[in-house]
Amino acid sequence: MARLFVSFLAVWLMWGKAVWACETPKDLQRLKIGLVAEINSIRAQNGLNPVVAALSLHEAAQGHACDMQAKRYFDHQAPEGPGLGDRVKKTGYRFGLVVENIALTPRSQVGAATEIWMSSPPHRKNILNPQITEIGFGIATRGNRTLWVMDAADPQN
């Protein structure tokens, strides 16, 4: 539990300095903390271990959410080519497995994204993957819609 708190504190301190040059919800940190809790609740209901927040995964996910907002696309791969693995490696994070979920919703509520993901078999599989131990989220707004990115991984030691 202490590790989770330290992760959230580090994320809060970083985001408190307006690192991202894109439109984000005013309650960005609260939403990300809520997403970790929601994912862990879903995993617990399915007999799985919880995941912990990883700053590098938050960085990769937030960068992708902001990129999709700025370039007006909605995909796991950027138009110029960088995919999930490249984005995560760029943060310095080493992984054995990395997965991603994205969603576009009309509101900025934690349940809006997780509901979409749990209704989609491939996204549900990512959330319920027993190999996943770390997670990060990115959230950006586009008009009255919200872009959600979940990057989750099994770190390589």
Secondary structure as the mmCIF struct_conf table of DSSP 4:
data_model
#
loop_
_struct_conf.conf_type_id
_struct_conf.id
_struct_conf.beg_label_comp_id
_struct_conf.beg_label_asym_id
_struct_conf.beg_label_seq_id
_struct_conf.end_label_comp_id
_struct_conf.end_label_asym_id
_struct_conf.end_label_seq_id
HELX_RH_AL_P HELX_RH_AL_P1 ALA A 2 TRP A 15
TURN_TY1_P TURN_TY1_P1 GLY A 16 LYS A 17
BEND BEND1 CYS A 22 CYS A 22
TURN_TY1_P TURN_TY1_P2 LYS A 26 ASP A 27
HELX_RH_AL_P HELX_RH_AL_P2 LEU A 28 GLN A 45
TURN_TY1_P TURN_TY1_P3 ASN A 46 GLY A 47
STRN STRN1 VAL A 52 ALA A 53
HELX_RH_AL_P HELX_RH_AL_P3 LEU A 55 LYS A 71
TURN_TY1_P TURN_TY1_P4 ARG A 72 ARG A 72
BEND BEND2 ASP A 75 GLN A 77
TURN_TY1_P TURN_TY1_P5 PRO A 79 GLU A 80
BEND BEND3 GLY A 81 GLY A 81
HELX_RH_AL_P HELX_RH_AL_P4 LEU A 84 LYS A 90
TURN_TY1_P TURN_TY1_P6 THR A 91 GLY A 92
STRN STRN2 PHE A 95 THR A 105
BEND BEND4 PRO A 106 ARG A 107
HELX_RH_AL_P HELX_RH_AL_P5 VAL A 110 SER A 119
BEND BEND5 SER A 120 SER A 120
HELX_RH_AL_P HELX_RH_AL_P6 PRO A 121 ILE A 127
TURN_TY1_P TURN_TY1_P7 LEU A 128 LEU A 128
TURN_TY1_P TURN_TY1_P8 PRO A 130 GLN A 131
STRN STRN3 GLU A 134 ARG A 142
TURN_TY1_P TURN_TY1_P9 GLY A 143 ASN A 144
STRN STRN4 ARG A 145 PRO A 155
#
